[in-house]
């Protein structure tokens, strides 16, 4: 766990419970958009401030909200909560020739995540964000990283990530430091979804097929 002497922050726990209630029976929360101060704040490291029950409900609600969006990652800041916690998940699509090197990335809860590059290789691809809805832009990211995080049970992990999973992990971890992908994107590449499909994709896809464009993060 997160330490035998860890004490639940009762006030924060109540606030999170109130937040979760706003998701209703569907457990879907509104996603904070760019301009909200919480997206620019350094999050607080998670050390067991929430009860196990509240943490589990938070994770479940974030997962449901992410999938409904749809997205492949969601940071706590994106639902207005300043804790260093995010959820990620992505699955291989039919296009085997996708240059983004998409790979299976099972559902993970990443608490207090960090990463460091392995080597100097980078890749630049269009990237989107659930908190910058309607747009994508090209962002250069490390191709390979060493990812470190703690799971919901307090177990520490270290794993080498490559390609698209590495991009997802970097994107969500950056969120928890108050960074948005657009901060270091190629601004001249900024485009709406529709124009990305019409002018910058080899094969136009339906507007609602976000997965073909690289789900938002």
Beta strands, then each sheet from edge to edge (+ up, - down):
strand 1: 73-75
strand 2: 85-90
strand 3: 105-117
strand 4: 122-128
strand 5: 135-142
strand 6: 144-150
strand 7: 156-162
strand 8: 185-192
sheet 1: 1+ 2- 3+ 6- 7+
sheet 2: 4+ 5- 8+
end
